[in-house]
Amino acid sequence: MSNSKKPEFTPNPPRGVFYYRFLNKSLLGDLWVKIFHTCLTLVLLEFICTGKVVSQDPDNPARTVKIGLLILDSSYTSALQGAEMAVRIANEKVGTKGLKFQLVFRSMEGPWGTGSKQAVNLIFEEKVWALFGLHDGRNAHLVEQAATKSQVVFLSAWSGDPTLSQAFVPWFFNCVPNDNQQAASLIEEIYNKRKFNKIAVVSGNDYDSKMTRNSFLKSVNESGKPDPVQFNYEDYSLNLNDLSDGIKKAKVNCIVLFCPPKTSIKITRHFMQKEINLPLYGSLMLLNENELSTQELEVYDNILSIPSGNWTGPENMSFIQKFQKTYNRIPGMVASYSYDGMSVLIEAIRKAGSEDREMIQKSLKNIHFNGVTGPIKFDDKGNRSGNFELMKTKDGVPVSWE
């Protein structure tokens, strides 16, 4: 991870309107509590019925567009930097229909459920026009619930959890290929193109790793391909030699990793030491530059292959130059998806031309956007559409096979 100074995060905001029930009734009196409850109900009804936020910037309400950014924790500087750059570039452009964009971010650090509270704060206190998230799948579900109840667009730009779109929530969109889409790309490359019929899957026990692994195994089963040989990392964490011995004994053609980034790097380095030079595949989540240093990401160079769109367009080259000039480092996967996701949201709001949430949702649903991670459009469930072919990685981002 870069040594650049981390942004200073504001502490958790004061308790919002949803916590009025905790007020001391002995101080307010029953009458005042009833009055407060009535006023609150009217405000929320206006919010829900009109499809508009209650208020924006009191100094210039017509020009301020707040977009809420939710990140997993304070280590996710790349997520913040990618979104910040998209907002800055948008505000520098002419012809934005009088709209200026403002990023309001919250960290999900804290006890379980903090993500939901932060999403509620962004919606009802900060009055954001849309929610944008770069975090794990479990927190994404919490944000999705808050967005659904308040009918605010939520765009996820990191979690590949396919169950997020299976609820058929029209307010949810995903900027990354989900686990099912990644699984289809892996199967096409491994079984159909490479003709590998005996593969090893090494997976972790965390939520995202299990979801990615299960999607892959289910897709393999449905396609009628031979079942992989499975290895649970936790069974070998104290002695990786047993893992490498098991891989050798199984005589597999390739290895697929579904583990957290730090674990995957540890395993990859061990395989290299043991001279296990089998083709290595994995999901997008392995390349998280917020959890891996530049030196660690270089371990994957020309070794790891992941599902990805076309990252070789002029938009990507321009983004790399601007990001490197601003932050003195090359952007990784998280920064790239953060920039693209925020740019897509801004473009959708521009086209909608209004804070009306339904208009923004329809605009995002119909958008066609050329991003740094390739063309972006969404299917009827909010999943990113397109072809996601396998690409090797260099410096933590996809590059063409050639």
Secondary structure, 3 states (H helix, E strand, C coil): CCCCCCCCCCCCCCCCHHHHHHCCHHHHHHHHHHHHHHHHHHHHHHHHHHCCCCCCCCCCCCCEEEEEEEECCCCCHHHHHHHHHHHHHHHHCCCCCCCEEEEEEEECCCCCCHHHHHHHHHHHCCCCCEEEEECCHHHHHHHHHHHHHHCCEEEECCCCCHHHCCCCCCCEEECCCCHHHHHHHHHHHHHHHCCCCCEEEEECCCHHHHHHHHHHHHHHHHHCCCCCEEEEHHHCCCCHHHHHHHHHHHCCCEEEEECCHHHHHHHHHHHHHCCCCCCEEECHHHCCCCCCCHHHHHHHCCCEEEEECCCCCHHHHHHHHHHHHHHCCCCCHHHHHHHHHHHHHHHHHHHHCCCCHHHHHHHHHCCCEEECCEEECECCCCCECCCCEEEEEECCEEECCC
